Each structure stands twice: as C-alpha cells, then as structure tokens.
Amino acid sequence: MGRPHALPGAAALNKTTSNRHSAKNQSGQNHRERSTRQRVLVVDDVTDVTEMIALFLKHAGYEVTTANSAGNALELAGDRCFDLIISDIGMPEMNGYQLAESLRALTDYQTTPLIAVTGYTEYDDRGRSLNAGFNAHLTKPINPSQLLELVGKLISGRGR
C-alpha cells in the first residue's frame, strides 16, 4: 500500500534543475549568519512536498532549509540551530519516528518543536508520532493555514 505524497498545487512548482542538492537554504542566506527570522527545517524524501511546505513557510516570513532524508536532517541539525522541524514519517533508511528520537537525544533539540507531516492515517500513527517525540501530527494533504497556525503556536510557545 503506497502513501500519498502530493500536496494541493505541488504540480505547479517550477523545477529549475535536475541536479538538486540534498539540502538547500531556501532563503539564500549563508547558514552561518544568524537571522532574526525563525529557522525551520523541512524533511521529506519527496521533493515536491518539501518545496511546497517551504513555499508556505517562506511566504509567512520563516527562514527555511530543506532535507531529503532523515540522515541529511541530522547532519543539518548538527551544523545549524533550527527553531522548529517538520518531518515526514515514511522515509527510506531512517523514518521520521527514528529521526524524532535521534533529535530528542541531542541537547540542542530536546525542546525544539517537531511536527510530523505524513500520509499515514492509521489509528495509532498520531500516538506513535507523539511517543517518538513529535509535538504534533498532521496528515497529508496539508492545509496551509492549519500548518502555519500550528508552526506559529509551537514556536511562540517555546519562549525563544
């Protein structure tokens, strides 16, 4: 059984190159610069999904970095400080549950808000997400208003 990947409007994204980096800073800023904007990491193995979520967040004023795997996300988390992380659950090699558990084991990410965004809709998926360390669980397709409201609420509740 496959899982849905598409977000509304994802097909309309303009693909600029076929050689994509595994992670890119969507704001164009050097990652060593500290921005006054909140930093969000978006993790999904489906490029259209990461780009669509990044687009929503960029337009809302967030500084966004994307990763195409949990391993890549852990590397980025070790190099940069993110204020919130949004991750898919069903990814190859390391899934989102394992990513959340790995992030929670890092001192800098013990209280960072984590949002699970997934096509998994089984009864226990929400509970499993929360048990792994996610603060919230959203199912695809994503409602942009709901996502942005949740991101704002979780970041402001962190007290940073």
ChimeraX attribute file (.defattr): number of C-alpha atoms within 10 A of each C-alpha:
attribute: neighborCount
match mode: 1-to-1
recipient: residues
	/A:1	3
	/A:2	6
	/A:3	11
	/A:4	12
	/A:5	17
	/A:6	16
	/A:7	17
	/A:8	13
	/A:9	9
	/A:10	16
	/A:11	12
	/A:12	9
	/A:13	11
	/A:14	9
	/A:15	11
	/A:16	7
	/A:17	7
	/A:18	6
	/A:19	6
	/A:20	10
	/A:21	11
	/A:22	13
	/A:23	18
	/A:24	15
	/A:25	16
	/A:26	15
	/A:27	14
	/A:28	10
	/A:29	12
	/A:30	9
	/A:31	15
	/A:32	9
	/A:33	8
	/A:34	12
	/A:35	12
	/A:36	8
	/A:37	11
	/A:38	17
	/A:39	20
	/A:40	24
	/A:41	25
	/A:42	25
	/A:43	31
	/A:44	27
	/A:45	19
	/A:46	15
	/A:47	17
	/A:48	20
	/A:49	25
	/A:50	24
	/A:51	21
	/A:52	21
	/A:53	22
	/A:54	24
	/A:55	17
	/A:56	16
	/A:57	20
	/A:58	16
	/A:59	9
	/A:60	11
	/A:61	13
	/A:62	22
	/A:63	23
	/A:64	28
	/A:65	25
	/A:66	27
	/A:67	25
	/A:68	22
	/A:69	24
	/A:70	26
	/A:71	16
	/A:72	15
	/A:73	24
	/A:74	17
	/A:75	12
	/A:76	19
	/A:77	17
	/A:78	14
	/A:79	11
	/A:80	16
	/A:81	18
	/A:82	20
	/A:83	23
	/A:84	22
	/A:85	25
	/A:86	26
	/A:87	30
	/A:88	30
	/A:89	26
	/A:90	17
	/A:91	18
	/A:92	10
	/A:93	9
	/A:94	13
	/A:95	17
	/A:96	26
	/A:97	23
	/A:98	16
	/A:99	24
	/A:100	28
	/A:101	16
	/A:102	17
	/A:103	23
	/A:104	18
	/A:105	12
	/A:106	13
	/A:107	9
	/A:108	14
	/A:109	20
	/A:110	14
	/A:111	15
	/A:112	21
	/A:113	22
	/A:114	27
	/A:115	27
	/A:116	25
	/A:117	25
	/A:118	23
	/A:119	20
	/A:120	19
	/A:121	13
	/A:122	8
	/A:123	8
	/A:124	9
	/A:125	17
	/A:126	19
	/A:127	13
	/A:128	13
	/A:129	24
	/A:130	17
	/A:131	13
	/A:132	18
	/A:133	24
	/A:134	25
	/A:135	16
	/A:136	18
	/A:137	22
	/A:138	21
	/A:139	16
	/A:140	18
	/A:141	15
	/A:142	18
	/A:143	12
	/A:144	16
	/A:145	10
	/A:146	10
	/A:147	18
	/A:148	15
	/A:149	10
	/A:150	15
	/A:151	23
	/A:152	14
	/A:153	12
	/A:154	19
	/A:155	18
	/A:156	11
	/A:157	10
	/A:158	12
	/A:159	6
	/A:160	7
